[in-house]
Amino acid sequence: MPALHAEDGYELWLRYAPAVVADPDSHGPGIAQLVAGSESPVQAATRRELLRGLQALSGVAPVGADTVTEDAALLVGTPASSSQIARLGLDLEGLGREGYRIRSAIVDGHATTVVAANDDIGVLYGAFHLLRLLQTGQPLADLDIREAPRLQVRVLNHWDDLDRYVERGYSGQSIWDWHRLPGWLDPRYTDYARANASIGINGAVLNNVNANADVLTPMYLEKVAAIAGVLRPYGMKVYLSARFSAPMQIGGLATADPVDPAVQAWWRAKADEIYSAIPDFGGFLVKANSEGQPGPQDYGRSHADGANMLADALAPHGGIVMWRAFVYSDEEPVDRARQAYNEFVPLDGRFRDNVLVQVKNGPIDFQPREPFHPLFGAMPRTPLMMEFQITKEYLGFSTHLAYTGPLYEEVLRADTHVQGPGSSVARVIDGSLHGHALTGIAGVANIGSDRNWSGSHFDQANWYAFGRLAWNPELSSRDIAVEWTRMTFSNDAAVVEPVVGMMMASREAVVDYTGALGLHHLMGRGHHYGPGPWVDGGPRADWTSVYFHRADRNGIGFDRTRRGSDAVSQYAAPVAGVFDDVAQTPEELLLWFHHVPWDHPMRSGRRLWDELVFRYDRGVDAVRDMRAAWSGLDGRIDAGRHAQVAAFLAIQQDEAQWWRDASVAYFQSISGMPLPAGAAPPPHALEHYKTLEFPHAPGDTK
């Protein structure tokens, strides 16, 4: 076994460690000559990345040249930038700006690997694809790869405040150092851009959706422009979360009414100002009339009125509006899961062409498991944009291993049936189902100032998986996990197999020990840390656990059938029929849609109460198994990263047990049911768990 050097995770999946290749007589990537231009900033970034990667992978830098003159050459560029590529006559039709071809070819008599695209940014993406092949030990012979992104706008949403606090962030401060900008451009910004470009992410919303209007002032726009300059060579646009009341807060107006001519003029002038500083500015993300944020409903206007006012200001510059559909009000008596649908479906077709309605993957709030949001497929005349959460607000923060690739895959492959079988959520958001040209996907970033970027080494995989699925929503989360593991840890099968096994089991483990069978929103008040199924009272019912689980002496679960809140009727008839029938509803969502007796028979042959306890125990056991698997990799993973992951898994095992014990104690107090045979009783009385407090928990808002 080769000696392992110390690593801290900073290099992410771009370590460029020499790969184990199939041919033992082969040395490194086998590229002797690099033909790559550097006339434009994107070309220069591509050339730097290839030189960096190829030298690290082989130990020898390829010889640079203007044209291919020998075998084992790598030729990258566009037909416009390279006459040799132009003469090859490669079919680049349909690839757009960002797509690319990777081909094995004979160029002027020499065996050559060609990366070609219509635009420099496509070449950069193709170069990263080639480096991914090399990092994972793939041969370069007989290549014929054709790739283009399925989604147009692929962005990270940073919930970062201007004071560098990150809402629901578990990896340190914001990476954006507003105090030192624009004078100091931290090299980390470039490495951030490199990492995102390597997985096809092409935009970043720099600030929190709970926006501070100050970000639109000249002082901050100068800083935003500086960040944009660093990200631009890597194909990334910057976006800003806009506070709807900004005309009042920083503009001196008496109103923010979207139909007021003075308000419209203010936003047009603000857009002109932004684009004069940042010509490729992407546009605005807006959270309005949700959780206390200002919005058009404050003036009796609709979401469409608000979004269109901003869209009109941005349209002359090519900008877009991403208008969030995460809305709910404690003044509404209906099931919170129904509110977004109720507000937005009547507005279908009323949004401007440059507006994307951004919809969370599920109807509540990034829970460990939710059904897909009923808005997907329900607004055929409006392009809908997926919003996933990469940071693990409800999945154990950064100390719990929870690979979210399977969660994303589960949602993207869900069938809405709005146009018959095969009407997947992925086809809704990529525009193919309803014929939309503007498409997008967003991920709430888990990136911070921690040296390893994401707070834990395994959380890097969630960032990676989001980017890969944003490029192609039909990829396999397991295949993505294999790629990431090979590039992040090792190509050794003795490492890859157990690590991928841990990753693929991890999200289900968290579902089991935090609330299986469709239970949701059971966390502690304010900080979302640890179990709190007893949480009740406070300013609003839909911020409590008891609102969602509805447990009583007779049973448990939220009745969303036609006999209950009727949330099922927001889905297409075939889906609604399944969710409305307790016998057909998948057991993983049983208690999401049904209030059932504690002795309800489950498919395992166990009654519901026994099945619930079984699943809590199964989740704890799964973490114990992950911990054992990781322990077995001691000596195969560098000591620093192995030690931190081992410590985090120990934390996760303790906290999984805490979740199990506190939850079982609470639900047993409600059900009055005895524990199933062999199940251990919680070591403490319920009151012990209720009195625990955690002022140190990240994001504590109490």
C-alpha positions in Angstrom: 0.0 0.0 0.0 1.5 3.4 -0.9 2.3 5.9 1.8 -0.5 8.4 2.4 0.2 12.1 2.8 -1.7 14.4 5.1 -4.8 16.0 3.5 -7.2 18.5 4.9 -10.0 18.3 2.3 -9.4 21.7 0.8 -8.8 20.3 -2.7 -12.2 18.6 -2.7 -12.6 16.2 -5.7 -9.9 18.1 -7.6 -7.0 16.4 -5.8 -5.6 15.0 -9.1 -4.0 12.1 -7.2 -2.3 9.7 -9.6 -5.0 7.1 -10.6 -4.6 3.4 -10.5 -4.8 2.5 -14.2 -5.9 -0.8 -15.7 -2.6 -1.3 -17.6 0.2 -1.8 -15.1 2.7 -0.7 -17.8 0.9 2.6 -18.4 2.3 5.7 -16.6 0.0 8.5 -15.8 -2.6 9.9 -18.2 -0.5 9.3 -21.2 -0.7 12.9 -22.6 2.6 14.2 -23.9 1.5 17.3 -25.7 -1.1 20.0 -24.8 -2.5 22.2 -27.5 -4.7 24.8 -25.8 -5.1 28.5 -26.4 -5.0 31.2 -23.7 -6.2 34.3 -25.6 -9.4 34.7 -23.5 -9.8 34.5 -19.8 -11.8 31.2 -20.1 -9.2 29.7 -22.4 -6.5 30.7 -19.9 -8.4 29.1 -17.1 -8.9 25.9 -19.1 -5.2 25.7 -20.0 -4.2 26.3 -16.3 -6.5 23.6 -15.1 -5.3 21.0 -17.6 -1.6 21.8 -16.9 -2.3 21.5 -13.2 -4.2 18.3 -13.5 -2.1 16.5 -16.0 1.2 17.3 -14.2 -0.2 16.2 -10.8 -1.7 13.0 -12.3 1.5 11.9 -14.1 4.3 13.8 -12.3 5.4 15.4 -15.7 3.8 18.4 -17.3 2.8 17.9 -21.0 4.7 20.0 -23.5 2.8 23.0 -24.7 2.4 23.6 -28.4 0.4 25.7 -30.9 -0.6 22.7 -33.0 -0.5 18.9 -32.7 2.9 17.6 -33.9 3.2 14.3 -32.1 1.2 11.3 -30.8 -0.4 11.3 -27.3 -1.6 14.9 -27.8 -4.5 16.7 -26.2 -6.1 19.3 -28.5 -8.7 21.6 -26.9 -10.7 24.5 -28.4 -13.4 25.6 -30.7 -13.5 25.5 -34.5 -13.0 29.3 -34.3 -9.9 29.1 -32.1 -8.2 26.1 -33.7 -7.8 25.4 -37.4 -7.0 21.7 -36.6 -10.4 21.3 -34.8 -12.1 23.1 -37.6 -10.7 20.7 -40.2 -12.0 17.7 -38.1 -15.5 18.8 -38.9 -16.9 17.5 -35.6 -20.7 17.6 -35.3 -21.3 20.2 -32.6 -24.9 21.0 -33.5 -27.3 21.0 -30.6 -24.6 21.4 -28.0 -25.2 25.1 -27.4 -22.6 27.3 -25.6 -22.0 24.9 -22.8 -21.9 21.4 -24.4 -18.8 19.7 -25.7 -17.4 16.7 -27.6 -14.5 14.5 -26.4 -13.2 12.4 -29.2 -10.2 10.2 -30.0 -9.0 11.3 -33.4 -6.1 11.3 -35.8 -5.0 14.9 -36.2 -2.5 15.5 -39.0 -1.3 11.9 -38.6 -1.0 11.9 -34.9 -3.1 10.0 -32.3 -4.9 12.8 -30.4 -7.6 13.3 -27.7 -9.8 16.2 -28.8 -12.0 18.3 -26.5 -14.1 20.6 -28.8 -17.1 22.9 -28.3 -18.9 25.8 -29.8 -17.8 28.2 -27.1 -14.8 28.5 -24.7 -17.0 27.7 -21.7 -18.0 24.4 -23.3 -14.3 23.6 -23.8 -13.7 24.3 -20.1 -16.5 21.9 -19.1 -15.1 19.3 -21.5 -11.6 19.7 -20.0 -13.0 19.0 -16.5 -14.9 15.9 -17.8 -11.6 14.6 -19.3 -9.8 15.2 -16.0 -12.6 13.3 -14.2 -12.0 10.3 -16.5 -8.3 10.4 -15.8 -8.8 10.8 -12.0 -11.0 7.7 -11.9 -8.6 5.6 -14.0 -10.6 5.5 -17.2 -8.7 4.8 -20.5 -8.5 7.5 -23.1 -8.7 5.1 -26.1 -11.7 5.2 -28.4 -13.4 8.1 -26.7 -16.6 9.5 -28.2 -18.5 11.6 -25.7 -21.2 14.1 -26.4 -22.5 16.2 -23.5 -24.7 19.2 -23.0 -26.5 20.4 -19.9 -30.2 19.6 -19.6 -30.9 22.7 -17.5 -29.9 26.2 -18.4 -29.6 27.9 -15.0 -27.6 25.8 -12.4 -27.0 27.9 -9.3 -26.0 27.8 -5.7 -28.0 29.8 -3.3 -25.8 31.1 -0.5 -27.9 31.9 2.6 -25.1 34.3 3.6 -25.6 37.5 5.5 -23.5 40.6 5.0 -22.0 40.1 8.4 -20.7 36.7 7.2 -23.2 34.7 9.3 -24.6 31.8 7.3 -28.2 30.9 8.0 -28.5 27.1 8.2 -24.8 27.0 7.5 -22.6 24.4 9.4 -19.1 25.1 7.9 -18.0 28.4 9.4 -18.5 31.9 8.2 -19.5 33.0 4.7 -16.6 32.7 2.2 -17.5 36.3 1.0 -15.3 38.6 3.0 -17.2 41.8 2.4 -15.0 43.9 4.6 -11.8 43.2 2.6 -13.5 43.3 -0.8 -12.9 44.6 -3.4 -9.3 45.2 -2.5 -8.5 41.7 -1.4 -9.6 38.8 -3.7 -9.2 35.7 -1.6 -7.6 32.9 -3.7 -10.4 30.7 -2.2 -12.8 32.5 -4.6 -11.0 31.1 -7.6 -10.9 27.6 -6.1 -14.6 27.9 -5.4 -15.2 28.8 -9.1 -12.9 25.9 -10.2 -14.9 23.4 -8.1 -18.2 24.7 -9.4 -17.1 24.7 -13.0 -15.8 21.1 -12.7 -19.4 20.0 -12.1 -21.2 22.5 -14.3 -22.6 24.9 -11.8 -22.9 28.2 -13.7 -24.2 30.7 -11.1 -24.1 31.8 -7.5 -26.6 33.9 -5.5 -24.3 35.6 -3.1 -26.6 36.6 -0.3 -29.4 35.3 1.9 -32.9 35.0 0.6 -33.8 36.8 3.8 -32.2 39.7 2.1 -30.6 42.9 3.4 -31.4 45.7 1.0 -27.9 47.2 1.5 -26.4 44.6 -0.9 -28.0 46.8 -3.7 -26.1 50.0 -2.6 -23.1 51.2 -4.6 -20.7 50.2 -1.9 -21.7 46.6 -2.0 -22.2 46.5 -5.8 -18.5 47.4 -6.2 -17.7 44.3 -4.1 -20.1 42.1 -6.0 -18.5 43.2 -9.2 -15.1 42.1 -7.9 -16.4 38.7 -7.1 -18.0 38.5 -10.5 -14.7 39.2 -12.1 -13.1 36.2 -10.3 -16.0 33.8 -11.2 -16.5 34.9 -14.8 -13.6 32.9 -16.4 -15.2 29.8 -15.0 -18.5 30.4 -16.6 -20.3 31.6 -13.4 -22.7 34.5 -13.2 -23.5 36.3 -10.0 -27.0 36.8 -8.8 -28.4 38.7 -5.8 -31.3 38.1 -3.4 -33.3 41.3 -3.7 -35.4 42.6 -0.8 -38.8 43.6 -2.1 -38.9 46.7 0.1 -35.5 48.0 -1.1 -37.1 51.1 -2.8 -38.2 52.2 0.7 -35.2 51.1 2.7 -32.4 52.4 0.4 -34.3 54.4 -2.2 -36.2 56.8 0.0 -39.6 56.0 -1.5 -42.8 55.8 0.6 -43.9 52.5 -0.9 -42.7 49.4 -2.7 -46.0 48.7 -4.5 -45.1 47.0 -7.7 -47.7 48.9 -9.8 -46.5 52.3 -8.6 -44.7 54.1 -11.5 -42.0 55.5 -9.1 -41.2 52.0 -7.7 -41.0 50.6 -11.3 -38.7 53.4 -12.3 -36.5 52.9 -9.2 -36.0 49.2 -10.1 -35.2 50.0 -13.7 -32.6 52.5 -12.6 -31.2 50.0 -10.1 -30.9 47.3 -12.9 -29.1 49.8 -15.1 -26.7 50.6 -12.3 -26.0 46.9 -11.6 -25.4 46.1 -15.3 -23.1 49.0 -15.8 -20.9 47.4 -13.2 -21.5 43.8 -13.9 -22.5 43.4 -17.6 -23.2 39.6 -17.2 -25.2 39.9 -14.0 -27.6 37.0 -13.8 -30.6 38.6 -12.0 -32.5 38.5 -8.8 -33.7 35.8 -6.4 -36.7 36.9 -4.3 -38.3 35.6 -1.2 -41.5 37.6 -0.7 -44.5 37.3 1.6 -43.0 34.3 3.4 -41.9 34.1 7.0 -42.3 37.8 7.5 -40.5 39.0 4.3 -42.0 41.9 2.5 -43.7 41.4 -0.8 -46.4 42.4 -3.3 -49.2 41.0 -1.2 -48.5 43.8 1.3 -50.2 46.1 -1.3 -52.9 43.7 -2.4 -50.9 42.6 -5.4 -50.1 39.1 -6.6 -46.8 37.2 -6.8 -47.0 37.7 -10.6 -47.3 41.4 -10.2 -44.1 41.5 -8.0 -42.1 39.2 -10.2 -43.1 40.9 -13.4 -42.1 44.3 -12.2 -38.6 43.1 -11.4 -38.5 41.0 -14.6 -39.3 44.1 -16.7 -36.4 46.0 -15.1 -34.0 43.2 -15.9 -35.3 42.2 -19.3 -33.4 44.8 -21.4 -30.2 43.4 -19.9 -31.0 39.7 -20.3 -31.5 39.1 -16.6 -34.0 36.7 -15.0 -36.0 36.6 -11.8 -36.1 33.5 -9.6 -39.3 34.0 -7.5 -39.5 31.5 -4.7 -42.8 29.6 -4.1 -41.9 28.9 -0.5 -44.9 30.7 1.0 -47.1 30.0 3.9 -49.0 32.1 6.5 -50.2 31.3 10.0 -53.2 33.4 9.1 -54.3 30.6 6.7 -56.3 27.8 8.3 -55.4 25.3 5.6 -52.8 22.6 5.8 -49.4 24.3 5.3 -48.5 21.7 2.7 -51.3 23.1 0.5 -50.5 26.8 0.6 -47.9 27.3 -2.1 -50.1 25.4 -4.6 -53.2 27.5 -3.6 -51.3 30.8 -4.2 -49.4 30.0 -7.4 -51.6 27.7 -9.6 -54.1 30.5 -10.2 -51.2 32.6 -11.5 -50.1 30.0 -14.1 -49.3 31.8 -17.4 -49.2 35.3 -15.8 -45.5 35.5 -15.3 -43.1 37.2 -17.7 -40.9 35.0 -20.0 -37.8 35.8 -17.9 -39.3 34.6 -14.6 -38.6 31.2 -13.1 -40.8 30.1 -10.1 -38.5 28.4 -7.7 -40.1 25.5 -5.9 -38.7 23.4 -3.1 -38.5 19.7 -3.7 -41.3 19.0 -1.2 -44.3 20.9 0.1 -43.1 21.5 3.6 -39.4 22.4 4.0 -36.4 20.2 3.0 -37.4 17.3 5.3 -35.4 14.1 5.3 -38.2 12.6 3.2 -41.1 14.4 1.6 -43.3 13.6 -1.4 -42.5 15.7 -4.5 -44.1 19.2 -4.4 -47.5 19.2 -6.0 -46.7 22.3 -8.0 -44.4 20.3 -10.2 -46.6 19.6 -13.3 -49.4 21.8 -12.0 -48.3 25.0 -13.8 -47.7 24.0 -17.4 -47.5 27.6 -18.7 -44.9 28.6 -16.2 -41.3 27.4 -16.0 -40.6 25.9 -12.6 -37.1 25.8 -11.1 -36.2 23.1 -8.5 -34.8 24.1 -5.2 -32.8 21.5 -3.3 -31.0 22.0 0.0 -27.4 20.9 0.0 -26.7 22.1 3.6 -28.3 19.6 5.9 -30.7 21.7 8.0 -32.8 18.7 8.9 -30.3 15.9 8.3 -27.9 16.2 11.3 -26.0 19.3 10.2 -22.4 18.7 9.3 -21.6 16.0 11.8 -24.0 13.4 10.5 -23.1 11.5 7.3 -26.1 11.9 5.1 -25.4 11.6 1.3 -28.3 13.5 -0.3 -27.8 12.2 -3.8 -30.5 9.5 -3.3 -32.9 12.2 -2.0 -32.3 14.3 -5.2 -32.7 11.3 -7.4 -35.9 10.2 -5.7 -37.5 13.5 -6.3 -36.2 14.0 -9.9 -37.5 10.5 -10.9 -40.9 10.9 -9.2 -43.7 10.7 -11.8 -46.2 13.5 -11.7 -48.4 11.7 -14.3 -49.7 15.1 -15.4 -49.3 14.0 -19.0 -49.5 10.3 -18.4 -46.7 7.9 -17.2 -43.2 9.3 -17.6 -44.1 12.8 -16.7 -41.2 13.0 -14.2 -40.3 15.9 -12.1 -37.0 16.0 -14.0 -38.9 16.5 -17.3 -41.0 19.3 -15.7 -37.9 21.3 -14.7 -35.8 20.6 -17.8 -38.6 22.1 -19.9 -39.2 19.0 -22.1 -42.6 18.2 -20.6 -44.2 21.6 -21.3 -41.9 23.1 -23.9 -40.1 25.8 -21.8 -36.8 27.3 -23.0 -35.9 28.9 -19.7 -35.0 26.2 -17.2 -33.2 26.0 -13.9 -32.2 24.3 -10.6 -30.9 25.7 -7.4 -29.1 24.2 -4.4 -28.9 25.9 -1.0 -25.1 25.9 -0.5 -23.3 24.1 2.3 -20.1 26.1 1.7 -18.3 28.1 4.3 -14.9 29.2 5.5 -13.9 25.9 7.1 -10.8 24.6 5.5 -12.7 21.6 4.0 -15.4 23.9 2.7 -18.5 22.0 3.9 -17.8 21.3 7.6 -17.3 17.6 7.0 -15.5 15.7 4.3 -18.5 13.7 3.3 -20.7 16.8 2.9 -18.6 17.7 -0.1 -20.3 14.8 -1.8 -23.7 16.6 -1.6 -22.3 19.7 -3.3 -20.8 17.4 -6.0 -24.0 15.4 -6.4 -26.1 18.5 -6.8 -23.8 19.8 -9.6 -23.8 16.5 -11.5 -27.6 16.1 -11.3 -28.1 19.8 -12.2 -26.2 19.0 -15.4 -28.0 15.7 -16.0 -31.0 15.0 -13.8 -31.1 11.4 -14.9 -27.7 10.4 -13.6 -27.5 7.7 -10.9 -26.7 8.8 -7.4 -24.8 5.6 -6.9 -22.6 6.3 -10.0 -22.0 9.8 -8.7 -21.0 8.5 -5.3 -18.5 6.2 -7.0 -17.0 9.1 -9.0 -16.7 11.3 -6.0 -15.2 8.6 -3.8 -12.6 7.7 -6.4 -11.6 11.4 -6.8 -11.8 12.3 -3.1 -10.4 9.3 -1.4 -9.0 6.5 -3.6 -9.5 4.4 -6.7 -8.8 1.3 -4.6 -11.8 -1.0 -4.7 -11.2 -1.9 -1.1 -11.9 1.8 -0.3 -14.5 2.6 -3.0 -16.9 -0.3 -2.2 -17.3 0.3 1.6 -17.4 4.1 1.2 -20.1 4.0 -1.5 -22.0 1.5 0.6 -21.9 3.9 3.6 -23.0 6.8 1.4 -25.9 5.0 -0.2 -27.2 3.8 3.2 -26.8 7.0 5.0 -29.8 9.1 4.1 -32.2 6.3 4.8 -30.5 5.8 8.2 -31.2 9.5 9.0 -34.8 9.1 7.9 -35.1 6.0 10.2 -33.8 7.6 13.3 -35.3 11.0 12.9 -38.8 9.9 11.9 -39.6 7.1 9.4 -42.9 6.2 7.7 -43.6 9.7 6.6 -43.2 11.5 9.9 -41.7 15.0 9.5 -40.8 18.3 11.2 -40.0 16.6 14.5 -36.8 18.6 15.4 -36.1 20.9 18.4 -37.5 24.4 18.4 -35.6 27.2 16.7 -32.3 25.5 15.9 -33.6 22.3 14.2 -31.1 20.3 16.2 -32.1 17.1 17.8 -35.5 15.5 18.5 -38.5 17.6 19.6 -41.6 15.6 18.8 -43.2 17.2 21.8 -42.7 20.8 20.6 -46.0 22.7 20.9 -47.2 26.3 21.4 -45.3 29.4 20.4 -46.2 32.0 17.9 -47.7 29.7 15.2 -48.9 26.1 15.1 -47.1 25.2 11.9 -43.7 25.8 13.6 -44.5 22.9 16.0 -44.0 19.2 15.8 -47.4 18.3 17.1 -49.0 20.2 14.2 -47.4 17.7 11.8 -47.5 14.3 13.5 -51.0 14.7 15.1 -50.3 11.8 17.5 -53.0 10.9 19.9 -54.2 7.9 21.8 -55.9 6.5 18.7 -53.1 6.9 16.2 -50.6 9.0 14.4 -50.1 10.9 11.2 -51.4 13.9 9.3 -54.6 13.1 7.4 -54.1 14.7 4.0 -56.6 12.5 2.2 -59.9 13.7 0.7 -61.4 13.1 4.1 -58.8 15.3 5.8 -56.9 18.4 4.5 -57.3 17.1 0.9 -53.7 17.9 0.0 -53.8 14.7 -2.1 -56.1 16.4 -4.6 -53.3 18.8 -5.6 -51.6 15.9 -7.4 -52.6 14.5 -10.8 -55.4 11.9 -10.4 -53.3 8.8 -10.7 -50.9 10.1 -8.0 -53.8 11.4 -5.8 -55.5 8.0 -6.0 -52.4 6.3 -4.6 -51.8 8.8 -1.9 -55.5 8.8 -0.9 -55.6 5.1 -0.4 -53.9 3.8 2.8 -53.4 0.4 1.2 -51.6 1.9 -1.8 -49.6 4.7 -0.2 -45.9 3.8 0.0 -45.1 3.0 3.6 -42.3 5.6 3.4 -45.0 8.3 3.2 -47.8 6.6 5.1 -47.9 9.1 8.0 -47.4 12.0 5.7 -50.9 11.3 4.1 -52.7 9.3 6.7 -53.7 9.3 10.4 -53.6 5.5 11.2 -54.1 3.5 14.4 -51.1 2.4 16.4 -52.0 -1.2 15.6 -52.4 -0.7 11.8 -50.9 -3.8 10.1 -47.8 -3.1 8.1 -46.4 -5.1 5.2 -43.7 -6.6 7.4 -46.4 -8.2 9.5 -45.7 -5.9 12.4 -48.2 -3.4 13.7 -47.5 0.3 13.1 -46.1 1.0 16.6 -43.7 -2.0 16.4 -42.7 -1.0 12.9 -41.9 2.5 14.0 -39.7 1.3 16.9 -38.1 -1.2 14.5 -37.2 1.6 12.1 -35.8 3.8 14.9 -33.6 0.9 15.9 -32.6 0.2 12.3 -31.4 3.7 11.9 -29.2 3.5 14.9 -27.8 0.1 13.7 -27.1 1.6 10.3 -24.9 4.3 11.8 -23.1 1.7 13.9 -22.4 -0.3 10.7 -21.1 2.8 8.9 -18.8 3.5 11.8 -17.5 0.0 11.7 -17.0 0.2 7.9 -15.0 3.4 8.3 -12.9 2.0 11.0 -11.9 -0.8 8.7 -10.4 1.8 6.3 -7.8 2.9 8.8 -4.5 3.0 6.9 -6.2 3.2 3.5 -7.4 6.8 4.1 -4.9 9.5 5.2 -4.9 9.9 8.9 -6.2 13.4 9.2 -9.4 12.9 7.2 -9.9 9.4 8.6 -9.7 10.7 12.2 -12.2 13.6 11.6 -14.8 11.3 9.9 -14.4 8.7 12.6 -15.0 11.4 15.3 -18.1 12.6 13.4 -19.5 9.1 13.1 -19.1 8.7 16.8 -21.1 11.9 17.3 -23.7 10.6 14.8 -24.1 7.3 16.6 -24.6 9.0 20.0 -27.1 11.5 18.5 -29.0 8.8 16.5 -29.4 6.9 19.7 -30.7 10.2 21.4 -33.2 10.7 18.5 -34.4 7.1 18.9 -34.7 7.2 22.7 -36.3 10.6 23.0 -38.8 9.8 20.2 -39.7 6.4 21.4 -40.2 7.8 24.9 -42.5 10.5 23.6 -44.6 8.5 21.2 -44.9 5.7 23.8 -46.3 8.3 26.3 -48.9 9.1 23.7 -49.8 5.7 22.4 -49.6 3.8 25.7 -48.3 0.8 23.7 -45.7 -1.6 25.2 -42.3 -1.8 23.5 -42.0 -4.7 21.1 -40.2 -7.7 22.3 -36.4 -7.2 22.4 -36.6 -3.4 22.1 -34.6 -1.6 24.7 -36.4 1.0 26.8 -35.1 4.6 26.7 -32.5 5.0 29.4 -34.2 8.2 30.7 -37.7 9.4 31.4 -39.3 11.6 28.8 -39.0 14.7 30.9 -35.2 14.4 30.8 -35.2 14.7 27.0 -37.7 17.6 27.1 -35.5 19.7 29.4 -32.3 19.4 27.3 -31.2 22.8 25.9 -28.6 23.6 23.3 -27.6 27.3 23.1 -24.5 26.3 21.2 -26.4 24.7 18.3 -25.7 26.5 15.0 -28.6 28.6 14.0 -30.3 28.7 17.4 -33.0 31.4 17.0 -34.5 31.0 20.5 
